Amino acid sequence: MALRVLVVDDDADLRKIMREFLERNGYEVYEAQNGAEAVEICEKLKPQFVLMDIAMPEMDGIEATSRILQKAPDTVVIGITVYAKEKGSLLVHAGAKTILEKPLFIKEIVQTIEKFIQEKSPETEQ
């Protein structure tokens, strides 16, 4: 069964690029255009990973991360933002495991997800 990843960003083009790349790498991918939508999707689909932007309309990524992790603390939230230096620590304080700074290399996303998969399943290492 493919791991579920939710991509949360108000930039539709960036969501599409990330979705296509992640799907090619075997992930089941969903999209949300803001934090409020992300919280709803997480309640229904329970993704293992959430790629979370910070600055979005309706509900920012900091609030959304906090709400998602209150209900599903095992979800791995990875911040993706141009505001890494200014607001990245706020997202980490809300529960994000790490921050990737935009613009980012799309391969960096998969490498980061794979790193967290390995950390969760050390017995699978050979």
N, C-alpha and C positions, 0 to 999 in steps of 0.2 A: 504494500500500500504506500502510495506517494505521500511525502510529508506536505502538509498544507502551509502555505505562506500567504499572508495578507500584506499587500503593498498599499500603504496609506500615504497619499500625496495629492495636493491639489493641482499638480501639473499632469494633465491627461497624457501628454506625449511621453513624459518620463515613466509614468505607470505602464504604458504600453510597451516601452523598451524593456523595462525590468520584467514584466510579465512574460514576454516572448523569450527572453534569455533564460529565465528560471524554468519555464515549461520545457525548453530544449534540454535543460539539465535534470529533468525528471520530477520537478515539483508540481504540485497542484496549486494553482495560483488564483487568488481572489484580489479584488481591488476595492478601495474606498477612497473617496475624494476629500474626506475631512474626518476629524476625530470622532464626531457623533456617529457617523456611518460606521466607522471602524469598531466602535464599542458594540453596536448592534450586530455586526457581522461576526465578531468574536463570540458573542453569546450564542449564536446559532451554529457556527461552523467549527469553533474551537481550533483555530490554527495553532500549529506548534511554534511558528515564527511570525513576527510582525515587523515589517520594515516601516518605520514611523518617521514622517517628516515632523518638524516642530511648528512652523508657521503655516496655519491653515485657517480658513473661515469656519464659523459655527463653533468648533471646539478645537483648541490647539493640541499638538501631540503630547504635551506634558500632562494635561488633564486626561486625555484619552489613555495614555500609558498607565496612569494611576488607576483609572477605573477598570481597565482590562485586567491588570494584575491583582486587583482586589478580588475579582471573581475567578481568575484563572492564573494563580501564581506561578505555575510551571511554564507559562508562555514565555518565550524568549523574544524580547523586544530589542531591536537593533535600530538606533537612531540614524536617520539619513538627513543631513541638513547643511545649509550654507552657514548657519549660525552656530557651528560647533564651538567656537571659542567663546562666543557671547552667552549662549544658552544651553550648550551641551551638558554642562554640569547639572542644570535643572532637570533635564531629561533623565540623566543617570540617577539623580536623587529620586525621581518618580519611579525608577525601577528598570530603566533600560540597561542592558548588559554592556553595551559599547556604543560608540558614535562613529559613523562614517561621514566624512565631510564631502559635500558636493562642491564642485563637480567630482564625481567618483568614477572609477573604472568599474564597469559592470561585473568583471571577474572578481573584484574585491568582495562583492556581496555574497557570491557563492562560496568563496574561500572562508568568509566569516561564518556563514551558516554551517559549513562543514566542520569548522573548528568547534562550534558549540555542540554539534552532533557527536563528535569524538569525545568531548568532555562529559557528555551525558552517558555515553556508552563505552567506558574504558575497556571493558571486557572484549569488545569487538576488535581492538587493536591487535595487530600481529607483527 
